[in-house]
Amino acid sequence: MNNEDNINKKIVMVNLSMPDGKQYDIPLVSKTFSTGREGFYAQIPSMVYNNEVYGGQIQVWKKGANQNK
């Protein structure tokens, strides 16, 4: 990724609410997925919840008129 790509990144914040009420704010950066869809993405290497370690990822993408709902 070149420097211009980094400058043009957009960020959205997602709030993850756990069953006990604990909340995590997760930043997602803009991304063009391999399918060509545009959206936002975050890789979560680790987070501790209820004394257990979790990891994962969050992906959201723009849906078009011709895409499955």
Secondary structure, 3 states (H helix, E strand, C coil): CCHHHHHCCCEEEEEEECCCCCEEEEEEEEEECCCCCEEEEEEEEEEEECCEEEEEEEEEECCCCCCCC
